Amino acid sequence: MNKAAKSIIARVASFFVIAALSQSAAAASVTYEKTCPEGTEVSLPLNKWFDEVQKPRGIVLVIHGITQNAASLGPLSNILASDGFLVYGIDLRGHGWWHYDNDRKVKGYNCDFKQSVNDVNQFLPLLKDENPDLPIFMIGES
């Protein structure tokens, strides 16, 4: 197992302890974008966390649980970003941006797990094309 994978596993395992001890565990250099350019490029609601100082050592795509949204994984995403990872969070169809920032007529307002999988499959190649030398990890909750 490579160093980046070990770091991800260690971070996930300690997330709840760290979150309980500190609401602001991330360094001041972590930037959060509720709407990032990569999401605009693929017409998907994507959040992004990154450290402006560190060179990225990997990418993490976080996927929220039922009744949540991408920002609900903010504490974990801040920690990972402060550790040098580019972190993206996607709102699943029927959640977050899809549900609360649209009206009922917009496709995506209701839950659609099959289309949510298609959204992830659409976004991953873009990440790989733009960052061919970085490993990509996915973390799902729920």
PADRENLO-204285 format. One record per residue (C-alpha): residue number from 1; residue in one letter; x negated, y negated, z negated. Coordinates in pm, whole numbers, plus 50000, padded with zeros to 5 digits. Last residue first. Example, Ala and Ser with C-alpha at 12.3 -4.5 7.8 and 13.67 -1.06 7.14 Angstrom:
+-----+----+-------+-------+-------+
!   i ! aa !     X !     Y !     Z !
+-----+----+-------+-------+-------+
!   2 !  S ! 48633 ! 50106 ! 49286 !
!   1 !  A ! 48770 ! 50450 ! 49220 !
+-----+----+-------+-------+-------+
END
This chain:
+-----+----+-------+-------+-------+
!   i ! aa !     X !     Y !     Z !
+-----+----+-------+-------+-------+
! 142 !  S ! 52359 ! 49376 ! 49497 !
! 141 !  E ! 52042 ! 49198 ! 49611 !
! 140 !  G ! 51838 ! 49245 ! 49926 !
! 139 !  I ! 51468 ! 49178 ! 49973 !
! 138 !  M ! 51315 ! 49190 ! 50320 !
! 137 !  F ! 50943 ! 49179 ! 50394 !
! 136 !  I ! 50757 ! 49045 ! 50699 !
! 135 !  P ! 50379 ! 49078 ! 50742 !
! 134 !  L ! 50207 ! 48778 ! 50899 !
! 133 !  D ! 49989 ! 48794 ! 51210 !
! 132 !  P ! 50263 ! 48744 ! 51469 !
! 131 !  N ! 50414 ! 48438 ! 51296 !
! 130 !  E ! 50632 ! 48257 ! 51553 !
! 129 !  D ! 50713 ! 48572 ! 51749 !
! 128 !  K ! 50764 ! 48775 ! 51430 !
! 127 !  L ! 51002 ! 48519 ! 51281 !
! 126 !  L ! 51195 ! 48492 ! 51607 !
! 125 !  P ! 51216 ! 48872 ! 51626 !
! 124 !  L ! 51366 ! 48879 ! 51272 !
! 123 !  F ! 51642 ! 48623 ! 51341 !
! 122 !  Q ! 51859 ! 48815 ! 51587 !
! 121 !  N ! 51845 ! 49138 ! 51387 !
! 120 !  V ! 51942 ! 48940 ! 51075 !
! 119 !  D ! 52240 ! 48789 ! 51259 !
! 118 !  N ! 52337 ! 49132 ! 51397 !
! 117 !  V ! 52343 ! 49267 ! 51040 !
! 116 !  S ! 52570 ! 48975 ! 50946 !
! 115 !  Q ! 52787 ! 49060 ! 51247 !
! 114 !  K ! 52842 ! 49411 ! 51108 !
! 113 !  F ! 52899 ! 49273 ! 50760 !
! 112 !  D ! 53181 ! 49044 ! 50864 !
! 111 !  C ! 53334 ! 48859 ! 50574 !
! 110 !  N ! 53569 ! 48579 ! 50683 !
! 109 !  Y ! 53463 ! 48228 ! 50788 !
! 108 !  G ! 53224 ! 48382 ! 51040 !
! 107 !  K ! 53421 ! 48288 ! 51348 !
! 106 !  V ! 53559 ! 47943 ! 51267 !
! 105 !  K ! 53938 ! 47927 ! 51243 !
! 104 !  R ! 53944 ! 47934 ! 50862 !
! 103 !  D ! 53764 ! 47602 ! 50830 !
! 102 !  N ! 53393 ! 47561 ! 50782 !
! 101 !  D ! 53149 ! 47449 ! 50510 !
! 100 !  Y ! 53271 ! 47684 ! 50236 !
!  99 !  H ! 53299 ! 48014 ! 50420 !
!  98 !  W ! 53016 ! 48023 ! 50674 !
!  97 !  W ! 52796 ! 47799 ! 50462 !
!  96 !  G ! 52803 ! 48033 ! 50163 !
!  95 !  H ! 52979 ! 48361 ! 50233 !
!  94 !  G ! 53213 ! 48502 ! 50500 !
!  93 !  R ! 52926 ! 48598 ! 50728 !
!  92 !  L ! 52606 ! 48639 ! 50528 !
!  91 !  D ! 52415 ! 48326 ! 50435 !
!  90 !  I ! 52049 ! 48381 ! 50520 !
!  89 !  G ! 51755 ! 48317 ! 50291 !
!  88 !  Y ! 51406 ! 48253 ! 50423 !
!  87 !  V ! 51085 ! 48264 ! 50222 !
!  86 !  L ! 50741 ! 48174 ! 50353 !
!  85 !  F ! 50508 ! 48338 ! 50103 !
!  84 !  G ! 50213 ! 48179 ! 49925 !
!  83 !  D ! 50273 ! 48263 ! 49558 !
!  82 !  S ! 50464 ! 47937 ! 49505 !
!  81 !  A ! 50695 ! 48056 ! 49783 !
!  80 !  L ! 50756 ! 48387 ! 49603 !
!  79 !  I ! 50839 ! 48210 ! 49277 !
!  78 !  N ! 51066 ! 47960 ! 49449 !
!  77 !  S ! 51244 ! 48241 ! 49636 !
!  76 !  L ! 51308 ! 48429 ! 49311 !
!  75 !  P ! 51463 ! 48118 ! 49152 !
!  74 !  G ! 51652 ! 48030 ! 49473 !
!  73 !  L ! 51826 ! 48365 ! 49522 !
!  72 !  S ! 52166 ! 48201 ! 49473 !
!  71 !  A ! 52066 ! 47961 ! 49754 !
!  70 !  A ! 52131 ! 48234 ! 50011 !
!  69 !  N ! 52496 ! 48271 ! 49909 !
!  68 !  Q ! 52698 ! 48477 ! 49664 !
!  67 !  T ! 53033 ! 48660 ! 49664 !
!  66 !  I ! 52861 ! 48989 ! 49765 !
!  65 !  G ! 52485 ! 48997 ! 49727 !
!  64 !  H ! 52222 ! 48774 ! 49883 !
!  63 !  I ! 51968 ! 48861 ! 50150 !
!  62 !  V ! 51611 ! 48739 ! 50107 !
!  61 !  L ! 51378 ! 48734 ! 50408 !
!  60 !  V ! 51016 ! 48727 ! 50294 !
!  59 !  I ! 50725 ! 48617 ! 50509 !
!  58 !  G ! 50356 ! 48672 ! 50445 !
!  57 !  R ! 50027 ! 48510 ! 50355 !
!  56 !  P ! 50130 ! 48152 ! 50429 !
!  55 !  K ! 49848 ! 47893 ! 50400 !
!  54 !  Q ! 49901 ! 47713 ! 50073 !
!  53 !  V ! 49965 ! 47341 ! 50023 !
!  52 !  E ! 50320 ! 47285 ! 50149 !
!  51 !  D ! 50450 ! 47589 ! 49964 !
!  50 !  F ! 50759 ! 47725 ! 50130 !
!  49 !  W ! 51130 ! 47786 ! 50070 !
!  48 !  K ! 51377 ! 47807 ! 50357 !
!  47 !  N ! 51756 ! 47832 ! 50378 !
!  46 !  L ! 51919 ! 47970 ! 50690 !
!  45 !  P ! 52267 ! 47908 ! 50825 !
!  44 !  L ! 52240 ! 48053 ! 51177 !
!  43 !  S ! 52240 ! 47884 ! 51517 !
!  42 !  V ! 51916 ! 48056 ! 51631 !
!  41 !  E ! 51708 ! 47738 ! 51666 !
!  40 !  T ! 51903 ! 47567 ! 51388 !
!  39 !  G ! 51801 ! 47845 ! 51153 !
!  38 !  E ! 51435 ! 47803 ! 51246 !
!  37 !  P ! 51465 ! 47427 ! 51194 !
!  36 !  C ! 51572 ! 47475 ! 50830 !
!  35 !  T ! 51901 ! 47380 ! 50666 !
!  34 !  K ! 51891 ! 47401 ! 50286 !
!  33 !  E ! 51520 ! 47324 ! 50298 !
!  32 !  Y ! 51331 ! 47388 ! 49973 !
!  31 !  T ! 50973 ! 47272 ! 49929 !
!  30 !  V ! 50731 ! 47430 ! 49684 !
!  29 !  S ! 50442 ! 47195 ! 49593 !
!  28 !  A ! 50568 ! 47136 ! 49240 !
!  27 !  A ! 50489 ! 47495 ! 49146 !
!  26 !  A ! 50769 ! 47740 ! 49084 !
!  25 !  A ! 50873 ! 47860 ! 48740 !
!  24 !  S ! 51135 ! 47590 ! 48693 !
!  23 !  Q ! 51419 ! 47772 ! 48515 !
!  22 !  S ! 51173 ! 47941 ! 48287 !
!  21 !  L ! 51183 ! 48237 ! 48051 !
!  20 !  A ! 51496 ! 48405 ! 48184 !
!  19 !  A ! 51387 ! 48359 ! 48545 !
!  18 !  I ! 51049 ! 48514 ! 48464 !
!  17 !  V ! 51205 ! 48817 ! 48300 !
!  16 !  F ! 51458 ! 48859 ! 48580 !
!  15 !  F ! 51196 ! 48831 ! 48852 !
!  14 !  S ! 50941 ! 49071 ! 48702 !
!  13 !  A ! 51021 ! 49371 ! 48921 !
!  12 !  V ! 51073 ! 49154 ! 49227 !
!  11 !  R ! 50739 ! 48983 ! 49180 !
!  10 !  A ! 50550 ! 49307 ! 49125 !
!   9 !  I ! 50704 ! 49463 ! 49435 !
!   8 !  I ! 50621 ! 49158 ! 49645 !
!   7 !  S ! 50262 ! 49150 ! 49514 !
!   6 !  K ! 50211 ! 49519 ! 49588 !
!   5 !  A ! 50336 ! 49464 ! 49943 !
!   4 !  A ! 50094 ! 49171 ! 49992 !
!   3 !  K ! 49797 ! 49372 ! 49860 !
!   2 !  N ! 49852 ! 49663 ! 50096 !
!   1 !  M ! 50000 ! 50000 ! 50000 !
+-----+----+-------+-------+-------+
END
